[in-house]
Amino acid sequence: MKKKMVSMMLCAAMTAAMVAGCGNREETPAEAPAAEAGEETPAAEDGEEAPAEADAEESEAPAEGTLVMATNAYFEPYEYYEGDQIVGIDAEMAAAVAEKLGMELQIEDMEFDSIIPAINSGKADIGVAGMTVTEDRLVNVNFSDPYTTATQVIIVQEGSEIAGNDDLAGKTIGVQLGTTGDIFAEDVEGATIERYNKGMDAVQALANGIIDAVIIDNEPAKQFVSKAEGLKILDEEFVTEEYAIAIAKDNEELLEKVNTALEELTADGTIQSIIDKYITAE
Ligand code: ARG
């Protein structure tokens, strides 16, 4: 019971964006707040134990084992290699979630467009890859409550005539295969799309003058531009997106657990401190 009430209270403290997720917890008891003080033995006076079925779920031993995270580790500051270690916001957040679940995190690096298939074939339990929640992906996987927001931006050469989204028409645009940048590029009139396995490869092609622009997520864009010569990020942004953890449709139980962990890690400031460690405010 305690765990359920704690997560309910945390839900109440969540941001508006995340409240929707809390509301979906079908088994949340309506009377939970009133029961707070009597959590131990509410029916002690007449010698009766608390109803067994109400506590059965909570007394379950923490899930043992490994939580396998699928990612594409070329997406600094969310996931990237430091030596042979995969670090970054997503890696640290997922480790914190795994710890809450009493599990060991194991990270599997793969192509970005292999992540959802890996989840659905059972090769991975969660997909954490700066992955944007989209309608199309929701057909194939569930998403946790979002843990952060991002935007799509345009990178061009410093002297480029491209000054905003409208100037992209008819240009050659580089994207990372299967990303939302790829989807946006498809909507640009008359554009030729060059798809790369890694975002940095697209940025390198831009630096080499092979393509005219790159559409990619804002924080990786800053990292990539700082590692190349003569590039800039345009001020005008495409839509704001939400990043969340992808989980197989048939694993509702894990979705619930991950959302509870995220609620707790948000409420106690863990997520924000992980983000602040990797993204310094301008
Ligand atoms: N946010 C974009 C998307 O979901 C790009 C994510 C790319 N992530 C990565 N780890 N390479 O499509």
Boltz pocket constraint, residues with backbone or C-beta under 6 A from the ligand:
constraints:
  - pocket:
      binder: B
      contacts: [[A, 71], [A, 72], [A, 73], [A, 74], [A, 75], [A, 79], [A, 112], [A, 128], [A, 129], [A, 130], [A, 131], [A, 132], [A, 133], [A, 176], [A, 178], [A, 179], [A, 180], [A, 181], [A, 217]]
      max_distance: 6.0
